[in-house]
Amino acid sequence: MAPTDRQTPTLALAHALAAAGRGLPVFPLSATKLPALRSPHRGERTATHCRGECGLPGHGVHDATTDPAAVRALFAAAPRASGYGIACGRAPHRLIGIDLDVDPAYGSDAAGSLRQLALQHLFTIPPTVTVLTPSGGRHLWLTGPADATVPNSAGRLAPGIDIRGYGGYLVGPGSVTAHGRYRLAPGTAHLAPAPCPRALLRLLTQPRRPPTATRSTGPAPDRRGEGLIQFVLAAHEGQRNTRLFWAACRAYEHGFGNALADALTAAAVRTGLPEHEARATIASAARLTTGRNGETNDAA
């Protein structure tokens, strides 16, 4: 660690203690974002699955604690720690971390993908604690109910969106890594982690469904399409785009999106949405759902 960084371990401990005081289980991290304490079982000939039952530190996220004395002891054993991790899925908050990346290799930013998911599944991300990462991404902090276990995942919801659930951890704000400092986004420091929207929670906890080779069967497209059209016609100002996007996604998922596009457009126009905006929304829904049901996408 550079001479100018001598205060970093002290500051990391201070931030960790502050987080622990808010009920967030913490443990020390190195500048690589990995646990700062080495496993006490390194070098053992037989594999061990100890998660701290041995009573010794060095079990990564399983060391996480809210007890101030225990936090100080962990950092005393890791004098070069430059940050701290926050264990997700643990009481009382049962933290869920939504990690939004900005890697241009994904073709679009993860925040935009999350907005599309919110439109498609009719949920809104509430104001919540947001941590800015050195790479330009952000971590959204949400809380989960006691009866739901959110697994960790990478790119399952959409490219660039990683989920930190039970057994995972987030790098805490104030931590310093080899790539820079993690910091709270302006305007979120006073917030508490918000409850995860139910629709999003279902996406995070439901098993991934295997892709189907055939289109789903059910009511005839025109009859089902009539319900979607009525859904759009019932939209009030402020929800017209959301309802149209949701209806278009459902139509494309069931294989008759192209056939219903003009009728959905006309319904949206009747609610006061400009035609060009309605067609752009439907095209966005078509792009999102292309490949799920084999329908050729020519709406764009």
Secondary structure, DSSP 8 states (H G I E B T S, - for coil): --GGGTTHHHHHHHHHHHHHHTT--EEEE-TTSSBSS--TTTT-SS----SSTTS-S--GGGG-B--HHHHHHHHHT-TT--EEEEESS-TTTTEEEEEE---GGGSS-HHHHHHHHHHHHT----S--EEE-TTS-EEEEEE--TT-----EESSSSTTEEEE-TT-EEE-TT-EETTEE-EE-TT-TT---EE--HHHHHHHHS------SS----S-HHHHHHHHHHHHHT--TTSHHHHHHHHHHHHHHTT-HHHHHHHHHHHHHHTT--HHHHHHHHHHHHHHHTTSS-------
